[in-house]
Amino acid sequence: MRWFRFAVLYTCLGLGANGALAADPSALEAMREGDMRKLVVHPEPEAVPEVSFVDAADAEVGLDQFRGKYVLVNFWATWCAPCRKEMPSLSALQEEFVGDSFEVVTIATGRNPVAGMRRFFEEVGVDNLPLYRDPKQQLARQMAVLALPVSVILDPEGREIARLMGDADWHGDSARAIVSALIGGDS
């Protein structure tokens, strides 16, 4: 029954090219159940700062590199217990929706050595998410990340359209239906 309701909502969304929402964001809000009730869908897309972070080899990366797809940016840390609980569901979401339309981008903020990040991923069984770091918390501060974990959904233009504070089951029915609706049902 739940999937039927999501299918009806999806049909009524008025999705444009590349799954871009042409209707008002309240359609996404109606899809929120369980952990996704914490997802705050913005009435209008919000600009994201152009602050770089680094990969495991200390090469600079920017969120602009992910334009053209929906991106779930997850701010986390190796010492964060809720992050440990949440990370496997982010990995499963990435595995299910990997492609040209969607990507999960994990960014460890603060003091998180690459070796510790690798150990964390190994301990929780994650091998398909990136090892990005925001060591001086510049991006996190600019994006008003005050606690961890925080997940932000960006549209293909690189604007923030939703935010969830705290951990969530990102591979649950509601989260998967929201991502599917955003990207136009291609999984």
C-alpha positions as CSV (number, residue, x, y, z in Angstrom):
1,M,0.0,0.0,0.0
2,R,2.8,2.4,0.9
3,W,4.5,1.9,-2.5
4,F,1.1,2.6,-4.2
5,R,0.8,5.9,-2.4
6,F,4.4,6.8,-3.5
7,A,3.6,5.9,-7.1
8,V,0.5,8.1,-7.0
9,L,2.5,11.0,-5.5
10,Y,5.2,10.5,-8.1
11,T,2.7,10.6,-10.9
12,C,1.3,13.9,-9.5
13,L,4.6,15.5,-8.9
14,G,4.9,17.1,-12.3
15,L,8.5,16.1,-12.8
16,G,10.4,17.9,-15.5
17,A,13.6,17.0,-17.4
18,N,16.1,14.8,-15.4
19,G,13.5,14.4,-12.7
20,A,13.7,18.0,-11.7
21,L,10.7,19.0,-9.6
22,A,8.5,21.3,-11.5
23,A,5.8,21.3,-8.9
24,D,6.0,22.6,-5.3
25,P,8.1,20.7,-2.8
26,S,5.1,19.7,-0.7
27,A,4.9,16.6,-2.9
28,L,8.2,15.4,-1.5
29,E,7.1,16.3,2.0
30,A,4.1,14.1,1.6
31,M,6.4,11.1,0.9
32,R,8.3,11.4,4.3
33,E,7.7,8.6,6.7
34,G,9.6,7.1,9.5
35,D,13.2,8.6,9.8
36,M,12.5,10.7,6.7
37,R,10.0,12.8,8.8
38,K,13.1,14.6,9.9
39,L,13.8,15.7,6.3
40,V,13.2,19.4,5.9
41,V,12.3,20.2,2.3
42,H,13.0,23.8,1.5
43,P,10.2,25.8,-0.2
44,E,12.8,27.2,-2.7
45,P,16.3,25.8,-3.5
46,E,19.1,27.5,-1.5
47,A,22.5,28.4,-2.7
48,V,25.5,26.3,-1.4
49,P,28.8,28.0,-0.7
50,E,31.7,27.3,-3.0
51,V,34.1,26.0,-0.4
52,S,36.4,23.2,-1.3
53,F,37.2,20.0,0.7
54,V,39.8,17.3,0.0
55,D,39.9,13.7,-1.1
56,A,42.1,11.0,0.5
57,A,45.1,12.2,-1.4
58,D,44.5,15.8,-0.2
59,A,43.4,17.0,-3.7
60,E,40.9,19.8,-3.6
61,V,37.3,18.9,-4.5
62,G,34.2,21.1,-4.7
63,L,30.5,20.3,-4.7
64,D,30.3,21.9,-8.1
65,Q,32.0,18.8,-9.5
66,F,28.8,16.9,-8.9
67,R,26.5,19.2,-10.8
68,G,24.1,17.5,-13.2
69,K,22.9,15.0,-10.7
70,Y,21.1,14.8,-7.4
71,V,23.6,14.5,-4.6
72,L,23.1,13.4,-1.0
73,V,25.9,15.1,0.9
74,N,26.5,13.5,4.3
75,F,28.6,15.2,7.0
76,W,30.1,12.7,9.4
77,A,33.1,11.9,11.7
78,T,34.9,8.8,12.8
79,W,34.0,9.4,16.4
80,C,30.3,9.9,15.7
81,A,28.2,6.9,17.0
82,P,25.0,7.8,15.0
83,C,27.2,8.1,11.9
84,R,28.4,4.5,12.5
85,K,24.8,3.4,12.6
86,E,23.8,5.4,9.5
87,M,26.7,4.8,7.1
88,P,25.7,1.3,6.0
89,S,22.3,2.6,4.8
90,L,24.0,5.4,2.8
91,S,26.2,2.7,1.2
92,A,23.1,0.7,0.3
93,L,21.4,3.7,-1.2
94,Q,24.5,4.5,-3.3
95,E,24.6,0.9,-4.5
96,E,21.0,0.9,-5.5
97,F,20.9,4.3,-7.2
98,V,24.5,4.6,-8.5
99,G,24.4,6.2,-12.0
100,D,24.4,9.5,-13.8
101,S,21.4,10.9,-11.9
102,F,22.4,10.4,-8.2
103,E,25.4,10.1,-5.9
104,V,26.1,9.9,-2.2
105,V,29.0,12.1,-1.2
106,T,30.3,11.5,2.4
107,I,32.5,14.2,3.9
108,A,34.2,13.6,7.2
109,T,34.4,17.0,9.0
110,G,37.0,18.0,11.6
111,R,40.0,15.9,12.6
112,N,39.5,12.6,10.7
113,P,42.7,11.0,9.5
114,V,42.4,9.0,6.3
115,A,43.6,5.8,8.0
116,G,40.9,6.2,10.7
117,M,38.3,6.8,8.0
118,R,39.3,3.7,6.1
119,R,39.1,1.7,9.4
120,F,35.7,3.1,10.2
121,F,34.4,2.1,6.7
122,E,35.9,-1.4,7.0
123,E,34.3,-1.9,10.5
124,V,30.8,-0.9,9.2
125,G,31.2,-2.8,6.0
126,V,31.3,0.1,3.6
127,D,33.4,0.0,0.4
128,N,31.6,2.1,-2.1
129,L,31.6,5.6,-0.6
130,P,34.2,8.3,-1.0
131,L,36.8,9.3,1.5
132,Y,36.3,13.1,1.4
133,R,37.4,15.3,4.3
134,D,36.7,18.8,5.5
135,P,39.6,19.0,8.0
136,K,39.2,22.6,9.0
137,Q,35.4,22.4,8.9
138,Q,35.2,25.3,6.4
139,L,32.4,23.7,4.3
140,A,30.6,22.4,7.3
141,R,30.6,25.9,9.0
142,Q,29.5,27.6,5.8
143,M,26.6,25.1,5.4
144,A,25.6,25.6,9.1
145,V,26.4,22.0,10.1
146,L,26.3,22.3,13.9
147,A,26.1,18.6,14.9
148,L,26.7,15.3,13.2
149,P,25.5,13.6,11.2
150,V,23.8,16.0,8.8
151,S,22.6,15.1,5.3
152,V,21.9,17.6,2.6
153,I,20.2,16.9,-0.7
154,L,21.4,19.0,-3.6
155,D,19.6,19.4,-6.9
156,P,21.4,19.0,-10.3
157,E,22.1,22.8,-10.3
158,G,24.0,22.3,-7.0
159,R,21.4,24.0,-4.8
160,E,20.2,22.7,-1.4
161,I,16.7,21.4,-1.6
162,A,16.4,19.4,1.6
163,R,18.2,18.8,4.9
164,L,18.1,16.1,7.6
165,M,19.7,16.5,10.9
166,G,20.7,13.4,12.8
167,D,20.9,9.8,11.6
168,A,18.4,8.1,9.4
169,D,17.8,4.9,7.5
170,W,18.7,6.1,4.1
171,H,17.8,2.8,2.5
172,G,14.3,2.5,4.0
173,D,11.2,2.6,1.8
174,S,10.5,6.3,2.3
175,A,14.1,7.4,1.5
176,R,14.3,5.2,-1.5
177,A,10.9,6.5,-2.8
178,I,12.1,10.1,-2.4
179,V,15.3,9.5,-4.3
180,S,13.5,7.6,-7.0
181,A,11.0,10.4,-7.4
182,L,13.8,13.0,-7.6
183,I,15.7,11.2,-10.3
184,G,12.7,10.3,-12.3
185,G,12.2,6.6,-11.2
186,D,15.5,5.4,-12.7
187,S,17.3,3.1,-10.2
